[in-house]
Amino acid sequence: MKISDRLEAAHATMRPPTLEEVAAVRLLESSEWQPIETVPKDGTEILLWYADMKAVNVAFWDGGQWRIRYTEGEHASWEPTHWMHLPALPEK
């Protein structure tokens, strides 16, 4: 279930949203996150957002699957919902 769906369900049942749900929505709304359908698949490292896991990973598309930095193996069961370019590195 998407975070937005969970928030709507919480509203419908008068359940207050969890801090996790609110934080996830604020992150998506206050940043440059874009729908996964627009993701570049040219090997560029990007940030991926996994709504179901509430996790962010640095990853790149290797032509057949997402490769997560610093991990080994396949992650075919992970379905990212949004992506964004990596932020600029600090100058100092």
PyRosetta script that sets phi, psi and omega in degrees:
from pyrosetta import init, pose_from_sequence

init()
pose = pose_from_sequence("MKISDRLEAAHATMRPPTLEEVAAVRLLESSEWQPIETVPKDGTEILLWYADMKAVNVAFWDGGQWRIRYTEGEHASWEPTHWMHLPALPEK")
pose.set_psi(1, 132.8)
pose.set_omega(1, 179.4)
pose.set_phi(2, -69.1)
pose.set_psi(2, 154.2)
pose.set_omega(2, 178.4)
pose.set_phi(3, -56.5)
pose.set_psi(3, -43.9)
pose.set_omega(3, -179.2)
pose.set_phi(4, -61.9)
pose.set_psi(4, -37.1)
pose.set_omega(4, 177.2)
pose.set_phi(5, -66.1)
pose.set_psi(5, -39.1)
pose.set_omega(5, 178.8)
pose.set_phi(6, -65.4)
pose.set_psi(6, -38.5)
pose.set_omega(6, 177.9)
pose.set_phi(7, -66.6)
pose.set_psi(7, -40.5)
pose.set_omega(7, 177.7)
pose.set_phi(8, -64.3)
pose.set_psi(8, -40.5)
pose.set_omega(8, 178.1)
pose.set_phi(9, -64.6)
pose.set_psi(9, -40.1)
pose.set_omega(9, 178.1)
pose.set_phi(10, -62.1)
pose.set_psi(10, -43.6)
pose.set_omega(10, 179.8)
pose.set_phi(11, -63.6)
pose.set_psi(11, -42.7)
pose.set_omega(11, -177.6)
pose.set_phi(12, -64.8)
pose.set_psi(12, -33.0)
pose.set_omega(12, -178.4)
pose.set_phi(13, -98.1)
pose.set_psi(13, 4.6)
pose.set_omega(13, -179.8)
pose.set_phi(14, 67.1)
pose.set_psi(14, 16.5)
pose.set_omega(14, 175.9)
pose.set_phi(15, -83.3)
pose.set_psi(15, 130.3)
pose.set_omega(15, 176.6)
pose.set_phi(16, -67.4)
pose.set_psi(16, 143.4)
pose.set_omega(16, 178.9)
pose.set_phi(17, -66.6)
pose.set_psi(17, 151.5)
pose.set_omega(17, 177.2)
pose.set_phi(18, -75.0)
pose.set_psi(18, 160.0)
pose.set_omega(18, 176.4)
pose.set_phi(19, -59.3)
pose.set_psi(19, -37.2)
pose.set_omega(19, 179.0)
pose.set_phi(20, -61.4)
pose.set_psi(20, -44.1)
pose.set_omega(20, 179.4)
pose.set_phi(21, -64.4)
pose.set_psi(21, -44.2)
pose.set_omega(21, -179.9)
pose.set_phi(22, -64.7)
pose.set_psi(22, -43.9)
pose.set_omega(22, -179.5)
pose.set_phi(23, -62.6)
pose.set_psi(23, -41.4)
pose.set_omega(23, -179.4)
pose.set_phi(24, -64.4)
pose.set_psi(24, -43.4)
pose.set_omega(24, 179.3)
pose.set_phi(25, -66.1)
pose.set_psi(25, -42.4)
pose.set_omega(25, 178.8)
pose.set_phi(26, -62.3)
pose.set_psi(26, -39.7)
pose.set_omega(26, 178.3)
pose.set_phi(27, -60.6)
pose.set_psi(27, -46.1)
pose.set_omega(27, -179.0)
pose.set_phi(28, -68.1)
pose.set_psi(28, -36.9)
pose.set_omega(28, -177.0)
pose.set_phi(29, -78.8)
pose.set_psi(29, -27.6)
pose.set_omega(29, -172.8)
pose.set_phi(30, -100.3)
pose.set_psi(30, 12.1)
pose.set_omega(30, -175.9)
pose.set_phi(31, -132.5)
pose.set_psi(31, -169.3)
pose.set_omega(31, -178.6)
pose.set_phi(32, -98.7)
pose.set_psi(32, 30.5)
pose.set_omega(32, 178.2)
pose.set_phi(33, -64.7)
pose.set_psi(33, 139.2)
pose.set_omega(33, -179.1)
pose.set_phi(34, -125.3)
pose.set_psi(34, 154.8)
pose.set_omega(34, 178.7)
pose.set_phi(35, -59.6)
pose.set_psi(35, 145.7)
pose.set_omega(35, -176.4)
pose.set_phi(36, -61.6)
pose.set_psi(36, -23.0)
pose.set_omega(36, 179.9)
pose.set_phi(37, -63.9)
pose.set_psi(37, -18.3)
pose.set_omega(37, -177.9)
pose.set_phi(38, -102.1)
pose.set_psi(38, 8.6)
pose.set_omega(38, -174.3)
pose.set_phi(39, -68.1)
pose.set_psi(39, 138.2)
pose.set_omega(39, 174.5)
pose.set_phi(40, -72.9)
pose.set_psi(40, 138.5)
pose.set_omega(40, 179.4)
pose.set_phi(41, -120.5)
pose.set_psi(41, 48.5)
pose.set_omega(41, -177.7)
pose.set_phi(42, -111.3)
pose.set_psi(42, 14.0)
pose.set_omega(42, 180.0)
pose.set_phi(43, 93.5)
pose.set_psi(43, -2.8)
pose.set_omega(43, 178.5)
pose.set_phi(44, -67.2)
pose.set_psi(44, 134.3)
pose.set_omega(44, 175.0)
pose.set_phi(45, -74.2)
pose.set_psi(45, 133.6)
pose.set_omega(45, -178.4)
pose.set_phi(46, -139.9)
pose.set_psi(46, 174.1)
pose.set_omega(46, 171.0)
pose.set_phi(47, -95.4)
pose.set_psi(47, 134.1)
pose.set_omega(47, 175.0)
pose.set_phi(48, -114.0)
pose.set_psi(48, 139.5)
pose.set_omega(48, 176.7)
pose.set_phi(49, -109.5)
pose.set_psi(49, 126.3)
pose.set_omega(49, 177.9)
pose.set_phi(50, -108.7)
pose.set_psi(50, 101.0)
pose.set_omega(50, -174.5)
pose.set_phi(51, -61.8)
pose.set_psi(51, -42.6)
pose.set_omega(51, -177.9)
pose.set_phi(52, -62.4)
pose.set_psi(52, -35.0)
pose.set_omega(52, -179.0)
pose.set_phi(53, -96.3)
pose.set_psi(53, -10.0)
pose.set_omega(53, -175.4)
pose.set_phi(54, 52.7)
pose.set_psi(54, 53.2)
pose.set_omega(54, -175.9)
pose.set_phi(55, -136.1)
pose.set_psi(55, 152.2)
pose.set_omega(55, 175.9)
pose.set_phi(56, -122.1)
pose.set_psi(56, 137.2)
pose.set_omega(56, 177.5)
pose.set_phi(57, -136.2)
pose.set_psi(57, 149.0)
pose.set_omega(57, 168.8)
pose.set_phi(58, -83.4)
pose.set_psi(58, 127.6)
pose.set_omega(58, -175.2)
pose.set_phi(59, -148.9)
pose.set_psi(59, 169.6)
pose.set_omega(59, 172.6)
pose.set_phi(60, -146.9)
pose.set_psi(60, 154.5)
pose.set_omega(60, 178.5)
pose.set_phi(61, -89.7)
pose.set_psi(61, 125.9)
pose.set_omega(61, -177.6)
pose.set_phi(62, -102.1)
pose.set_psi(62, 15.6)
pose.set_omega(62, 178.7)
pose.set_phi(63, 102.9)
pose.set_psi(63, -15.7)
pose.set_omega(63, 179.4)
pose.set_phi(64, -142.4)
pose.set_psi(64, -18.0)
pose.set_omega(64, -179.3)
pose.set_phi(65, -164.1)
pose.set_psi(65, 166.5)
pose.set_omega(65, 174.5)
pose.set_phi(66, -78.3)
pose.set_psi(66, 135.5)
pose.set_omega(66, 173.7)
pose.set_phi(67, -111.1)
pose.set_psi(67, 125.2)
pose.set_omega(67, -179.5)
pose.set_phi(68, -93.0)
pose.set_psi(68, 131.3)
pose.set_omega(68, 179.5)
pose.set_phi(69, -62.1)
pose.set_psi(69, 138.4)
pose.set_omega(69, 175.9)
pose.set_phi(70, 71.6)
pose.set_psi(70, 15.7)
pose.set_omega(70, 174.4)
pose.set_phi(71, -130.4)
pose.set_psi(71, 162.2)
pose.set_omega(71, 177.5)
pose.set_phi(72, -121.5)
pose.set_psi(72, 157.7)
pose.set_omega(72, 178.3)
pose.set_phi(73, 94.8)
pose.set_psi(73, 178.3)
pose.set_omega(73, -178.0)
pose.set_phi(74, -94.5)
pose.set_psi(74, 152.2)
pose.set_omega(74, -179.7)
pose.set_phi(75, -129.3)
pose.set_psi(75, 45.5)
pose.set_omega(75, -174.5)
pose.set_phi(76, -62.6)
pose.set_psi(76, -26.1)
pose.set_omega(76, -177.9)
pose.set_phi(77, -80.2)
pose.set_psi(77, -12.5)
pose.set_omega(77, 178.7)
pose.set_phi(78, -84.3)
pose.set_psi(78, 127.3)
pose.set_omega(78, -178.9)
pose.set_phi(79, -118.5)
pose.set_psi(79, 100.2)
pose.set_omega(79, 177.8)
pose.set_phi(80, -67.6)
pose.set_psi(80, 146.5)
pose.set_omega(80, 179.6)
pose.set_phi(81, -109.3)
pose.set_psi(81, -23.8)
pose.set_omega(81, -178.5)
pose.set_phi(82, -143.7)
pose.set_psi(82, 164.6)
pose.set_omega(82, 178.3)
pose.set_phi(83, -148.4)
pose.set_psi(83, 162.1)
pose.set_omega(83, 171.1)
pose.set_phi(84, -155.7)
pose.set_psi(84, 157.1)
pose.set_omega(84, 177.0)
pose.set_phi(85, -66.6)
pose.set_psi(85, 152.3)
pose.set_omega(85, 175.6)
pose.set_phi(86, -64.4)
pose.set_psi(86, 143.7)
pose.set_omega(86, 177.7)
pose.set_phi(87, -68.8)
pose.set_psi(87, 162.4)
pose.set_omega(87, 177.0)
pose.set_phi(88, -65.1)
pose.set_psi(88, 147.3)
pose.set_omega(88, 178.0)
pose.set_phi(89, -74.3)
pose.set_psi(89, 152.5)
pose.set_omega(89, 177.1)
pose.set_phi(90, -62.7)
pose.set_psi(90, 149.1)
pose.set_omega(90, -179.9)
pose.set_phi(91, -77.5)
pose.set_psi(91, -28.5)
pose.set_omega(91, -179.6)
pose.set_phi(92, -127.2)
pose.dump_pdb("model.pdb")
